[in-house]
Amino acid sequence: MPTAKIRASTILSELEQAQGELVGKAVVLTDGKAGTVEGIWLDEMHGLRISIAGHHGKWPVSTVKFAQPS
């Protein structure tokens, strides 16, 4: 398999794994927004972005803090 196809396949595999790990998890953004992750996207400019239930928009995953279980 050509190198480009291997890299693309690896990226898609990692994205799928990230979806399984993040979707449905409670998070808090650095700006104070909180909720559960509805979906994730790969953005060529910003990398991994998430959407949060109850809030419009998509945020870079770097702004996420996972809610700590009590």
C-alpha positions as CSV (number, residue, x, y, z in Angstrom):
1,M,0.0,0.0,0.0
2,P,1.4,3.4,-0.9
3,T,2.6,5.5,2.0
4,A,-0.1,8.2,1.6
5,K,-2.8,5.6,1.9
6,I,-1.2,4.1,5.0
7,R,-1.1,7.5,6.6
8,A,-4.7,8.4,5.6
9,S,-5.8,5.0,7.0
10,T,-4.0,5.6,10.3
11,I,-5.5,9.1,10.6
12,L,-9.1,7.8,10.0
13,S,-8.5,4.9,12.4
14,E,-7.3,7.3,15.1
15,L,-10.3,9.6,14.5
16,E,-12.7,6.7,14.9
17,Q,-11.0,5.7,18.1
18,A,-11.2,9.3,19.4
19,Q,-14.9,9.3,18.6
20,G,-15.4,6.2,20.7
21,E,-13.5,7.7,23.6
22,L,-15.0,11.3,23.5
23,V,-18.6,11.1,22.3
24,G,-20.9,11.1,25.3
25,K,-18.3,12.2,27.8
26,A,-18.9,15.2,30.1
27,V,-16.5,18.1,29.4
28,V,-15.9,21.7,30.4
29,L,-14.3,24.2,28.0
30,T,-11.7,26.7,29.1
31,D,-14.3,29.4,28.5
32,G,-16.7,27.8,31.0
33,K,-19.1,26.1,28.6
34,A,-20.0,22.6,29.8
35,G,-21.9,19.6,28.5
36,T,-21.4,16.3,26.7
37,V,-19.5,15.8,23.5
38,E,-22.0,15.2,20.6
39,G,-19.4,14.8,17.8
40,I,-15.9,15.3,16.7
41,W,-14.4,16.4,13.4
42,L,-11.0,16.7,11.8
43,D,-10.3,20.2,10.7
44,E,-7.3,20.9,8.5
45,M,-6.6,24.2,10.2
46,H,-7.2,23.4,13.8
47,G,-6.9,19.6,14.1
48,L,-9.5,17.8,16.2
49,R,-12.7,19.8,17.0
50,I,-15.7,18.9,19.1
51,S,-19.3,19.9,19.4
52,I,-21.0,20.0,22.8
53,A,-24.7,19.3,23.4
54,G,-26.7,22.5,24.1
55,H,-24.0,24.8,22.6
56,H,-23.7,25.9,18.9
57,G,-20.3,25.7,17.3
58,K,-17.2,23.5,17.3
59,W,-14.2,24.0,19.5
60,P,-10.6,22.7,19.3
61,V,-10.1,19.7,21.6
62,S,-7.2,21.6,23.2
63,T,-9.8,23.8,25.0
64,V,-11.4,20.8,26.7
65,K,-11.1,19.8,30.3
66,F,-12.7,16.5,31.2
67,A,-15.1,16.6,34.1
68,Q,-13.8,14.8,37.1
69,P,-16.0,12.1,38.6
70,S,-17.1,13.0,42.1
